[in-house]
Amino acid sequence: MSKKNTTFSTKNSYSQALFELASENNSINDIEIQVSSILVLISKSKDFKDLIKDPTNKIEEQLKVMNIISEQFKFNELLKKFLGFVISKRRFFYIEKILKYFLTICSNARGEIRAELSAAKNLNESEINNIKDELSNTFGSNIKLNHKYDPSLIGGLIIKVGSIMVDTSIKNKLQQIEKKMIEA
């Protein structure tokens, strides 16, 4: 088995285990919110990210920090134990992937489809909801939409739903014109 497949199966099995335990304890919603807050912390705190990614950090140090964070954010007891288990198995460096995949499992269980939206301007909530509703109608399912502002697009948007991508950005149109000019 290749290293990439091992990584996937590791995050997959841990994520699935967390989902099943949360489901058995009727705590999926709470844990999903708390997992999202951990992912935000990982993305915003270089120190926390370093604690996770640095293999020289001791298990005791990682457990101590996670216990402090768990108490501060009042994490569900199941999530605290799960994080401690992942740390004790020396798999904490996978935690971001494990938690992201857990959110995907939760989303799939609700019948949602994940979509990515990149826009050249900051969209207001009404505009985002209109796009979300349109996608829901098109795909016949609830859409979980992740939105980001990307000024490099110049104008327009890029929408990705699974393997389908719609790119109406001016940046893309300019690249197509450039490519045609080079080929001519």
N, C-alpha and C positions, 0 to 999 in steps of 0.2 A: 504494500500500500504506500502510495506517495505521501510526502509530508503534507501537501495541500489537502489531500483526502482525509488525513488524520486530523488536521485542523478543523475541517468542516464537520467531521463526525463528532469531534470533541465538543465543539460549540453546539452542535445540533442535539446531542444527547443530554448535555447539561441544561440547555434551554427547554427541551421537551420535559425533562424531569421537573424543572421549576414550574412549568405550566401545569403538569399533572398534579403536583403537590398543591399548587395554588387553587386548582379546580376542586380537588378533594376537600380543601378547607374553606371553600366559598370566599376566597380572598383575591381573585384575579384582578378585580378593579383596583383595589388598594395597592397591590404589588405592582401592577402596571404603572400606576402613577409614581410610585416610589422608584421603580426602575428608570422611568423617564428622568426623574430628578438626579439619579446617579449619572446617567448619560450626559446631562447638562453639566454636572460637576466635572466630569472627565473632560468635556470639551472646553471648559472655562478655566480650569485650574491646572497649570503646568506642574505644580508640586504633586497633585494627586495623580496625574497621568504618569509622572516619573515614578511614583511609588508603585504603580501597577506594572509598568513596563520594565523597570530595572530588576534584572534577575538576582542582583546581589542583595536586595532587601530581604531581611529576615522575616520568616512567617510571623513571629511574635510582633514585629513592628507593624506589619500589614494588618494583623488582627486587631491590634491596639487602635490604629487609625480608623479602621472600619467600625469598631465598636463605638468610638467617639461619634463618628458620622451617623451611625445607626441611632444612637441615643438622641443626638441633636435633631435629626429629621423624624424621629419617632417611627422608625421602620417597623413593619410587621415582623413578628418574632420568626416566622417561617423564612422571610427574606434574610434576616440577620443570620440564622443558622445556615442557610444556603450559601451566603457570602463567606462565612467562616469555613464551610466545607470546601468551597472552591479554593480558598487560600491554603487550607491544610493539604490539599492535593497538588499544590504548586501549579495551579492552572489560572492564577489570578491575572496573568498577563493576557488571557483570553477573555476577560470579563466584559469588555466592551462589545465584542462580537457575540458573546453568549447573551447579553442583555438585549442587544439589537434584534437578534434572532428570536428571543422570547417575545418581543413586541410584535414581530411578524407573525408568530404562531397565534398570539392573541387576536390580531387583526384578521387572520385567516379564519379563525374559529367563529368570528362574528360575521363572516362572509364579506369582509371588506376587501377591496382591491387597493393596493398602494400606488400612488401616482406622485411624480415629481414635477413641479412647476417652477421654471426659472423665467423671470420677467425683467425687462429692461427698465421698468419703473416700479416703485413701491406701490403695490396694489392695496386698496383698502379692503376691509372685511367683506363688504358687499360684492366687490368684484371677484374676490376669491371664492365666495359662496356661489356666485353665478357660474363660475368655471366648474366648480365642484358639482353643482347640480346638473350642468350640461354633460359632464363626464359620467355621472351616475346614470343619467338617461341613456346615454350612448352605450355604456357597458352593462346596463341592467343590474347594477350592484352598487352597494355603498362604496364610496371612494374615501380613502384616507389620503389627504393631499398634503404633501410637504412643499411649502412655498419658500423660495429664496429670491432675493433681489440680486440681479447680475447686470451692472451697468455696462459691461463689456459687450452685451448683446446689441447695444445702440438703440434698438427699438424692437417691438414684438415680443414673442414668448417661445419657450420650448416646453412641451409637455411630454413626459414619458410615462406610459402605463405598460408595465411589463416589458415586452419586446417591441412595443409600438412607440414610435417617437414622431411627434409633429413639431417641426421647427419652422416658425414664421419669423425668425429674427432677421433683422437687417444685416447683422454680421454674417449669417449664413448665406443670404442672398448675394452679398458682396464677394464672399468666398467662391460662390458658384460662378459669378461673372468673371472673377479673376482666373479661375480654372479654365473657363471657355476661351478667354483671351490667350492664355498660355498654350492651349491646344490648337488654336487657330494658326 
